Amino acid sequence: MTGNRYDVIVIGAGPAGMMAAGTASEAGANVLLLEKNESPGKKLLLTGHGRCNLTNIRIMDNYREKYHENARFLSGSFHAFPPEEVLAFFASLGVPAHEEEDGRYFPDSQKSVTILDALLAYLEKQHVTIRTNEEVTSIRSQDGLWHVTTGHGSFATVCVIIATGGASFPQTGSRGDGYGLLRSVGHSVTDLAPALAPILLRNLLRDAQTGRETAQASQDKASMSGLSLSGITLEDAAVTLLVEKNCVSKSRGSLLFTHQGISGPAAMSLSRYLPSRDEDKSLYDEEKVTVQIDLIPGIREDVADQMLLGAMAEEPNRQMRSLVRRVFGLPERVVDLLFEEALKEIPANRVTKQQRKEITRIAKALTFTVVCSTPLALAYVTRGGADVKAFDPKTMESRSCEGLYVVGELLDIDGESGGYNLQNAWATGRAAGEASAQRASTHSTMPQNMIDAQNNR
Ligand SMILES: Cc1cc2nc3c(=O)[nH]c(=O)nc-3n(C[C@H](O)[C@H](O)[C@H](O)COP(=O)(O)OP(=O)(O)OC[C@H]3O[C@@H](n4cnc5c(N)ncnc54)[C@H](O)[C@@H]3O)c2cc1C
């Protein structure tokens, strides 16, 4: 590098940008990493509730299903830098990791800051120049070089890697800047929507038997359906998202009731299917978007009914509520939802067949109305982004703009929870880092005096 000229400039010091910058430098390039925040890796620090679920050992077997529509785009970079190598990379930086449930890997320290510190030490060792408080406002290509402009000046480079992340959790710096930069050079960006987001529910219970809203029941139960359930976790629930009564998607896993709706893996993985275009607003206004929660997904409805019947015969004088709790293994506040007010205090021997069947039916399909598509700011990940068709999946280089690369969450790729999104960042960052260094080493560039003249214009 001479003056303001570099081989590779990386925009954004998140996981993808740091990986790209370190890799390019290790491969021999002079690298500048520009970050708009006062420090790198703000979102990385939040990952895994501060523990950083850095990858998932099962990814190579299930990535096609876990990354949805554009999963195939990741094949090349994942084979080049699979989870095992990501783990070996961090171990070589002094951060061993261990496996938890479903193949998820976390650093032994249980702290995401150790991953960030290791990356920063790696960048220092590779002599990457990091400039913080540098918000990139434009990029343009001229005479075989890219010119990257921030509030403080302009830099020239053979290759530019855009790693500005998505548009969710904007307080971390990821505000969707990369979409504008891409559009300015002719790239298209697919529709943006929340992924891995909580689902916001109305405090309203529908009649699970008929699907008809029972106005009085909803009034009566409004206070407990949402608010009073807040804080309850179900270890295993199945959630179905319905739009105009048609099943859009289903998921199963642990579920958390919050004061606004539902969260936890079972709810969050459905959020990417919430209708989210402007014209979909009427679906919410007309209460046509609902979720059905199966509280006992491991038990078939007819079997559940038989279990209740058996328990009622064994303990006819026991309060029906406590019997249901015992048989279905559900928390008290959740069980309350299955009962009409009148049924709450009665013993099992006074419950009719119809009432018993209704309890089971609601347990299998507790239904709430979704208020609206979750705001992008609340999503863990952004669905949509840089249209992957325009990029080479092995190198992440643009097919139309030579020397321009896109990595990480800025791409139109969203993964399930479980370390999938960070694996995307590591692997695509690595691929672009290697390819850009290679390109910079083989492409002759304009003489420095011409670049200096341009930079001073
Ligand atoms: C609360 C939370 C928990 C999560 N937990 C996990 C988890 O455990 N495992 C997992 O796999 N994924 C997790 N994710 C998702 C994961 O954090 C992201 O997918 C990942 O951080 C994306 O990496 P990235 O480098 O592409 O973008 P980002 O991490 O968003 O980084 C982009 C960087 O670019 C900078 N930037 C933006 N615009 C500019 C500009 N104009 N100029 C200069 N710099 C700019 C930003 O300030 C930021 O530092 C979580 C997300 C959230 C919000």
The ligand as an SDF file (V2000), in Angstrom:
LIG
                    3D

 53 58  0  0  0  0  0  0  0  0999 V2000
  -29.0720  -11.0020   19.0850 C   0  0  0  0  0  0  0  0  0  0  0  0
  -28.4500  -11.8410   17.9840 C   0  0  0  0  0  0  0  0  0  0  0  0
  -27.9270  -13.0840   18.2900 C   0  0  0  0  0  0  0  0  0  0  0  0
  -27.3770  -13.8790   17.2780 C   0  0  0  0  0  0  0  0  0  0  0  0
  -26.8240  -15.0850   17.6020 N   0  0  0  0  0  0  0  0  0  0  0  0
  -26.2620  -15.8450   16.6480 C   0  0  0  0  0  0  0  0  0  0  0  0
  -25.5980  -17.0670   16.9870 C   0  0  0  0  0  0  0  0  0  0  0  0
  -25.4420  -17.4250   18.1620 O   0  0  0  0  0  0  0  0  0  0  0  0
  -25.0960  -17.8140   15.9530 N   0  0  0  0  0  0  0  0  0  0  0  0
  -25.2090  -17.4210   14.6410 C   0  0  0  0  0  0  0  0  0  0  0  0
  -24.7640  -18.1580   13.7670 O   0  0  0  0  0  0  0  0  0  0  0  0
  -25.7670  -16.2310   14.3030 N   0  0  0  0  0  0  0  0  0  0  0  0
  -26.2820  -15.4400   15.2680 C   0  0  0  0  0  0  0  0  0  0  0  0
  -26.8230  -14.2280   14.9270 N   0  0  0  0  0  0  0  0  0  0  0  0
  -26.7210  -13.7640   13.5190 C   0  0  0  0  0  0  0  0  0  0  0  0
  -25.3030  -13.2390   13.2500 C   0  0  0  0  0  0  0  0  0  0  0  0
  -24.9040  -12.4000   14.3100 O   0  0  0  0  0  0  0  0  0  0  0  0
  -25.2230  -12.4670   11.9460 C   0  0  0  0  0  0  0  0  0  0  0  0
  -25.7410  -13.2480   10.9000 O   0  0  0  0  0  0  0  0  0  0  0  0
  -23.7710  -12.0940   11.6500 C   0  0  0  0  0  0  0  0  0  0  0  0
  -23.2880  -11.1830   12.6240 O   0  0  0  0  0  0  0  0  0  0  0  0
  -23.6330  -11.4550   10.2640 C   0  0  0  0  0  0  0  0  0  0  0  0
  -22.2920  -11.1270   10.0890 O   0  0  0  0  0  0  0  0  0  0  0  0
  -21.8510  -10.0100    9.0360 P   0  0  0  0  0  0  0  0  0  0  0  0
  -20.3960   -9.8230    9.2390 O   0  0  0  0  0  0  0  0  0  0  0  0
  -22.3560  -10.3640    7.6960 O   0  0  0  0  0  0  0  0  0  0  0  0
  -22.6360   -8.6890    9.4730 O   0  0  0  0  0  0  0  0  0  0  0  0
  -22.6710   -7.8780   10.8430 P   0  0  0  0  0  0  0  0  0  0  0  0
  -22.3290   -8.7220   11.9830 O   0  0  0  0  0  0  0  0  0  0  0  0
  -23.9930   -7.2220   10.8290 O   0  0  0  0  0  0  0  0  0  0  0  0
  -21.5240   -6.7980   10.6770 O   0  0  0  0  0  0  0  0  0  0  0  0
  -21.5930   -5.7500    9.7280 C   0  0  0  0  0  0  0  0  0  0  0  0
  -20.6350   -4.6560   10.1410 C   0  0  0  0  0  0  0  0  0  0  0  0
  -20.5870   -3.6760    9.1190 O   0  0  0  0  0  0  0  0  0  0  0  0
  -20.5890   -2.3900    9.7070 C   0  0  0  0  0  0  0  0  0  0  0  0
  -21.1130   -1.4330    8.7320 N   0  0  0  0  0  0  0  0  0  0  0  0
  -22.3910   -1.3410    8.2740 C   0  0  0  0  0  0  0  0  0  0  0  0
  -22.4970   -0.3480    7.3810 N   0  0  0  0  0  0  0  0  0  0  0  0
  -21.2710    0.2060    7.2690 C   0  0  0  0  0  0  0  0  0  0  0  0
  -20.7530    1.2900    6.5020 C   0  0  0  0  0  0  0  0  0  0  0  0
  -21.5200    2.0060    5.6770 N   0  0  0  0  0  0  0  0  0  0  0  0
  -19.4490    1.6060    6.6240 N   0  0  0  0  0  0  0  0  0  0  0  0
  -18.6500    0.8980    7.4600 C   0  0  0  0  0  0  0  0  0  0  0  0
  -19.0870   -0.1240    8.2180 N   0  0  0  0  0  0  0  0  0  0  0  0
  -20.3840   -0.4750    8.1180 C   0  0  0  0  0  0  0  0  0  0  0  0
  -21.4760   -2.5500   10.9220 C   0  0  0  0  0  0  0  0  0  0  0  0
  -21.2780   -1.5330   11.8680 O   0  0  0  0  0  0  0  0  0  0  0  0
  -21.0530   -3.9300   11.4160 C   0  0  0  0  0  0  0  0  0  0  0  0
  -19.9720   -3.8450   12.3040 O   0  0  0  0  0  0  0  0  0  0  0  0
  -27.3730  -13.4150   15.9250 C   0  0  0  0  0  0  0  0  0  0  0  0
  -27.9010  -12.1480   15.6360 C   0  0  0  0  0  0  0  0  0  0  0  0
  -28.4200  -11.3640   16.6450 C   0  0  0  0  0  0  0  0  0  0  0  0
  -28.9720  -10.0030   16.3230 C   0  0  0  0  0  0  0  0  0  0  0  0
  1  2  1  0
  2  3  1  0
  2 52  2  0
  3  4  2  0
  4  5  1  0
  4 50  1  0
  5  6  2  0
  6  7  1  0
  6 13  1  0
  7  8  2  0
  7  9  1  0
  9 10  1  0
 10 11  2  0
 10 12  1  0
 12 13  2  0
 13 14  1  0
 14 15  1  0
 14 50  1  0
 15 16  1  0
 16 17  1  0
 16 18  1  0
 18 19  1  0
 18 20  1  0
 20 21  1  0
 20 22  1  0
 22 23  1  0
 23 24  1  0
 24 25  2  0
 24 26  1  0
 24 27  1  0
 27 28  1  0
 28 29  2  0
 28 30  1  0
 28 31  1  0
 31 32  1  0
 32 33  1  0
 33 34  1  0
 33 48  1  0
 34 35  1  0
 35 36  1  0
 35 46  1  0
 36 37  1  0
 36 45  1  0
 37 38  2  0
 38 39  1  0
 39 40  1  0
 39 45  2  0
 40 41  1  0
 40 42  2  0
 42 43  1  0
 43 44  2  0
 44 45  1  0
 46 47  1  0
 46 48  1  0
 48 49  1  0
 50 51  2  0
 51 52  1  0
 52 53  1  0
M  END
$$$$
